Amino acid sequence: MSDPTDLLAHRNRMRIVGLMVLATLNYMLAVAVALVAIALTFAVLTIFNLNIFPDDADTARLLGIGIAVIAAVAFVVGLLVAVARIPFARRSLEHNVLHETGAVVADPDAQPEVRNLLEGLAIAADVPAPRFAVIDDPAPNSFGVGTRPRNTLVGITIGLSQQLTRDELEAVLAYEVSRIRSWDVALTSWTVALTGCAMSALGGGDEDSSVGVAKLLLGWIPRTFAGWLQVWALRDQGRERDRAAVRFTRNPAALIRALEKLHADPKQVGRVSRATAPLWIEFPPRVLRGATGGANRRLAQELLLDERIDTLRELASIPPSNA
């Protein structure tokens, strides 16, 4: 009988292939639409500023043709720009996550307990030992990022290492290592990298400007599709992650205690965006509150810890703590 984790890894690799095709096309569309929005905004502003208003049908037709040509050229240029930038989406993902969270890759001699645990767990899982980073944040949480098992990085907050016992910390690290073996980290990272690029191309903090409004209006389809792709790629991942963790973790009770501590702690990771939230072991609830659209809420709800802790107890045959 095949190892369930190997079957999950195969499924996740297949999802990565499908995701790369669909998300790449959507990213190309998003960049093209963003440039069209910019070009049309400046064209319209120029018309108003220079008071260029047609006074007959021929002039109106020529003006319309001119605007259409500008939009078409911007669309083609956007496609070319997207094609050129796609290879950098994967390469820059880890840098972007480290920058966003303020995580610092640990020195080889730093935190020997964490390093030894990760190396031992990696040997047991038959995967390359991941590098790890530390986030100066009191909220207990962790994340994994990397588009292949051999280049994965595990990040842990200061709060996680301070609040958990050694057994609980080992269980959380085992959870992250089990995600590496099942290619869940790779799937999630590819999803974040490719869909996040589309979201970024249509955002950028200028939503109150004319260009920002144009991006919001014209970019509704690729932005919505990016959210849908996250749901499609990561559907059932919360449950599958937990199943893999229970199979791999030598102490599932410690993992459950650790997740209960994460869930009970009111503090939330301070620096995390909607695009990168799926990387974390606990999907920050405040990101759920800020999520708009059914796709966003569905994904966030699936990755929250409430029901997952109960599922873990069932999988590990451990009764509720108040029993």
N, C-alpha and C positions, 0 to 999 in steps of 0.2 A: 504494500500500500504506500502511496506517495506521501511524503511529509506534507502536512497541511500548510506549513510555512513556505515550503517550496511552491506549492500551488498558488498561494497568495502572492509570492514573489513573481510568478509567471503572469498572473492576472494584472499585477501592478505594472509590469513591463509592457504588457499589451496596452494598458491604459495610457502609458507614457507616449507610445507611438501615436495612438489616436489623438491624444491631447496636443502633441507637437504639430500635427497637421492642421487641426482645427484652430488652435490658438495662434499659430503662425499666420494663417490667413486672416484671422480676426485682428491680430496686431497690425498687419499691413493695412487693413481697412481703417483701423483706428487712427494710425499715423496719417494716412491719406485724408481722412475726414478732418483731422485736426488742422492740417495745412490748408485744406479748402475753407475751413471756418476762418482761419487767419486771413487768407487771401480775399475772401468775400467781404469780411469786415473792413479791411483797409480799402477795398474798392468802393464799398458803399460810403464810407467816411470821406473818401476823396471826392466822390460825386457831390456830396452835401457841402463839403468845404469849398469846392471850386464852383459850386452852383451850376453843375452840368446837368441840366434837365432837358430832355427832348421836347421839342415843340411840334413834331410831326411824326408820322408813322415810320418813315424811313430812318430817322434819327433814333427813334426808340428801338427799331429792329437792330440797328448797328450797335447800339449800346448793349442790348441784350446779348448779341453775339459776342461782344467783347467780354462781358461778364462770364458767359459760358466758357469762352476760351481760357480765361483766367482760372476758372474753377477746374477745367480739364487739365491744364498744365500743372496746377497745384496738386491735383489728385495723382498724376503720374509721378511727379517729383516725390510726393509722399510715399508712394509704393517703393521707389528706388531707395529712399532714405531708410525705410523700414527694413528692406532686404539687407542693407549695409549694417544696420544696427542689431539685427537678430542674434548674430554670434556673440555679441557683448552682453546680451541679456543673461545668459547662463554664467558667463565669467564674472560678471559684476554682482551676481546675486549675493554671494557670501559677504562681499565688501559692503553692499547696501544694508544687509541685515545687521552687520557689526556696527555700522555707522548709525543706523536707526536706533538700535538698542543701547549703544554705548558699550557693547561687549568688548573685552580685551582678551585676545588669545593668550593663554597661560604660557609662561616660560617652561622649558623642559623640566626644571627642578621645582617648579611651584606646585603646591597642592598635591603632594605625593600620594595621599590617600585616594583622591579622586582618580589620579592617573593610574594607580595600581588596580583600582576597581575596574576601570574602563578596559584596561589591557587584559585583565583576567576574563572579563565578560566577553570581550571580542574573540579571545581564543576559544571560549566555550561555544560561541555562535559561529565560529569559522568565518569571521569577517575581519578586514583590516582594522586595527585599533584606531578609533577616531581621535582627532585633535579635540581639545575642549577650550572653551572661553568662559570668562567670568563676567557677570553683569552686576554692577553696583546698584542693586535694587533690593529693598527689603521684602518685596512680595515673593513668596516661594513659587518658583516656576522653572521650566527648562524648555529648551527647543533643540531640534536637530535640523541641520541644513546641509545639503550636498546633493548634486545631481547623479552621483554614482557612489556605491558603498566605499570605494577606496579614497574618496576625497570628502568624507563627511566630517562635519564639526558639530560637537554637542556643546550647547551653552547652558550654564546653570547660574541662577541668581545667588547673590550672597544670602538672601533670605532662605533659599532652599537648603543650603549647606548648614545654616545656623539652626534651623528649626527641626530638621529631621535627624533621627538617630542613624547610626551607621547602617543598620539593616534596611531602614527605610530609604536612605540615600542610595544604597546599592540596588534596591528594587526599582527606583526611578531610573537609575542609569541602565539597569537591565531592560527596562521598558524602552529606553531610547535605542539601545543596541539591538533589541528585537525588531525595532522599526527599520534599522539599517539592513538587517538580514532579509526582511520581507520586502525590501525596496519601497517601503512606505515613505521614508525620508526623501528618497529620490523622486517619487511621484509627487509628493507635496511640494518639494522644491521646484520641480519643473512647472507645476501648476502656478505657484506663486510668482515665479520668474516671468512666465509668458502672459498670464492674465494680468499681473501687476503692471507690466509694460503698457498694456492696452489702457488700463485705468489711468496710469500716469500721463499717457499721451493726451488723454481727454480731460485732464485736470490741471493741476499745477498751481492752485491757489489764486487763480485769476477769475474765479467764477462771478465776481461782481463787475468785471469789466465787459466791454462789448465783445471781445474775443472769447471770454469765458462763457458768456451767454450763448454765443454761436456754437461753441464746442458742446455745451450741454444739449442744445437743440438738435444739432446735426449728428452728434455722437451717441445718441440714445441707443441705437441698435448695437453697435460694437461694445458699448459699455455694459449693456444688459446681457449680451451674449457672453462677455467675459465672466460675469457673475454666475451665469448658468453653467459655463464650463467648469468653474470651481466646484459647483455642486455635483456635476456629472463625474468629474475625476475623483472627487473625495467622498462620494456617497458611500455609506456603510463603513468608512474608514475608521471612525471612532470605535465601532464594535469589533472590527477586524484587528485593529491595533491591540485591543484589550485581550482578544482571544490569543493572539500571538504572544503577548506578554505573559499570560497565565501559563502557556505551554513552556515558555523559556525560563521564566523567573522561578528560581528555586524556593522563593518565599512569597507566594502571592498574598498572604496575610499582611506582610510588611508593605507591599505595594498598595493595598487597599487602605491601610492606615495612613500612608503617605498622601494618597489622593484625598482622603478625608481631611487631612490637615490643610492641604491646598484649598479645598472647597470651603472649609470653615474660616480660613484667614480672609478678613475683609480687604486686605491690601491687594492691589492689582498692579501689574507691570506698567510703569509709567510711560515707556516709550515703545509703542507698538501701533502699527497701522492696520487698517482693514485688510490690506493685501497680504501682509505677513502673519496675521493672526493664526492661520491654520498650522503654522510651524510649531506652535507651542503645545505643551502637554495639556495645559488648561487654557482653553479659548477665553481670553479676557472678557468678562461679562459686559464691560462698558462698551466694547466694540459691538456686541450684540445690540445694546441699546441704541447705538448710533447707526446700525445697519438699516438700510432702506431697501425695499424690494423683497418679494417672497423668497428669491434665491438666496440672498444674503442671510435672512433670518433662518431659513431652513438649514443652511450649512452650519451657522453658529450654534443653533439649538442642538444639532447632532453631535457637535464636538464639546459641548458643555459637560461638566462632570456629574451632574445630578443622577441621571439615569445610568451613566456608565459605571458608577460605583456599585449600584445595585446589580448590574449585569455581571460585573467582576465577581461579586459575592456568589452569584449563581454558578458562574463558570468554575469557581474554586471551591464550591460547596461549603461556603463559610456563612453562617447565619448572621443576620443584622446585628449590629453592636448593641441595640437596645433589647435584643431577645432575651 
